[in-house]
Amino acid sequence: MTSKPNETAPRGDLHDDIVYPSAIPFIIVHLVCFAAIWTGVTWGAIATGIGLYWLRIFSIGAGYHRYFSHRSYSTGRLFQFLLAFMSQTTTQKSVLWWAAKHRHHHLHSDTEIDVHSPRHTGFIYAHLGWIFASRHDKADLTKVADFSRFPELMWLHRFEQFPAVLLATVVFLLGGWTYLVVGFFWSTVVVYHATFCINSLAHVHGRKRYVTGDDSRNNWLLALFTMGEGWHNNHHAYQASVRQGFRWWEYDPTYYLLRVLAFLGIVWDLRHPPKSVLRNEQKLGARVIERAARQLALSFDPERIATALHGAFAGTPSLAELQEKLAQARTQAADALASMSLPSIPTLEEIRTRASAIFAHTPSLDDIVERANRMILETVYARMNWPAAVID
């Protein structure tokens, strides 16, 4: 069993633990692409590269992501192995490593311990830098115990580069150096960055249909290049769905091909989002509400408010008066603060107005607003050294 990596430890300086030697093969794969200057480029090699791109981007979406990470459908052991094998021809490590990291990402999406979050680590690190960090070198197999029990998948985990080496060898034997460079290496690099864009661009650019407590977005352009993976906000709203394009016009060919495979009996039990999710009528879970409320509260900069109040009242009679009012109104802290005419502290209505502006429609908006209001008051109380009991 692979030792459990320390993914929840304080980050410190993230760039100090980059394992640069492990990045060398990744860099070499990019540099080899320039060998086409000497090997030449043929239409046959280009066609091979295009074919391998689409075959492997499907394997990532249907294999690494929708099956091994989210169990959004079922299949037999043979096709499971074929999916794993084809996924690993992309040289993106083993399916067990990939699924374990992705499950960790969803558990902590866009929090400080997310494995790849542009919000906290910057675009480049979220795009590819995290892959080479020592803390992410090993897979926490406890997160994928449902798959690590299969010996053939553990074999692929131990020899993670074998599928890619075999595919590259076959391409070379069939077409020579031109096919190897253009057909295999060019397509591999494009697959790299198409996949990585879901970790980076899909958390920066696009539209949010659902409140998910993170920065996931729907990006139609990414959906075109990734066979439907670009509908990322949809996916974060209901992760177990085999379908990521929730609307008829949301292009999702990975789903269409899985429907064909289901018709042929190769896969089954395709999981779809309930109607309440499609209509955006579902109540949000406590974790999503907490994350959304934190985002809303931080938009008011509660630390700045607390500092301003502390400076305004420190050493004045008004501070004692305010403390007395708060002590007398333990269950009505917000009203007590409002009665003191402190415009720095947003009212519930102001918080609700901002929430309506920054979030998509959700039945849980009032819950988010109330939790954000409490977070702001807690920050103010902590800065002013007031007892937390007054807002209980």
HELIX and SHEET records of a PDB file:
HELIX    1   1 LEU A   14  ASP A   17  5                                   4    
HELIX    2   2 TYR A   20  VAL A   32  1                                  13    
HELIX    3   3 CYS A   33  ALA A   35  5                                   3    
HELIX    4   4 ALA A   36  THR A   39  1                                   4    
HELIX    5   5 TRP A   43  PHE A   58  1                                  16    
HELIX    6   6 SER A   59  SER A   69  3                                  11    
HELIX    7   7 ARG A   77  GLN A   88  1                                  12    
HELIX    8   8 VAL A   95  LEU A  107  1                                  13    
HELIX    9   9 PRO A  118  THR A  121  1                                   4    
HELIX   10  10 PHE A  123  HIS A  127  1                                   5    
HELIX   11  11 GLY A  129  PHE A  132  5                                   4    
HELIX   12  12 SER A  134  HIS A  136  5                                   3    
HELIX   13  13 LEU A  141  VAL A  144  5                                   4    
HELIX   14  14 ALA A  145  SER A  148  1                                   4    
HELIX   15  15 PRO A  151  ARG A  158  1                                   8    
HELIX   16  16 PHE A  162  GLY A  175  1                                  14    
HELIX   17  17 TRP A  177  THR A  178  1                                   2    
HELIX   18  18 TYR A  179  TRP A  186  3                                   8    
HELIX   19  19 SER A  187  ASN A  199  1                                  13    
HELIX   20  20 LEU A  201  HIS A  203  5                                   3    
HELIX   21  21 TRP A  220  PHE A  225  1                                   6    
HELIX   22  22 HIS A  232  ALA A  237  1                                   6    
HELIX   23  23 PRO A  253  PHE A  263  1                                  11    
HELIX   24  24 LYS A  275  LEU A  278  1                                   4    
HELIX   25  25 ALA A  286  LEU A  298  1                                  13    
HELIX   26  26 PRO A  302  PHE A  313  1                                  12    
HELIX   27  27 PRO A  317  GLN A  328  1                                  12    
HELIX   28  28 ALA A  333  SER A  339  1                                   7    
HELIX   29  29 LEU A  348  ILE A  358  1                                  11    
HELIX   30  30 LEU A  365  MET A  384  1                                  20    
HELIX   31  31 ALA A  388  ILE A  391  5                                   4    
SHEET    1   A 2 SER A  74  THR A  75  0                                        
SHEET    2   A 2 VAL A 267  TRP A 268 -1                                        
END                                                                             
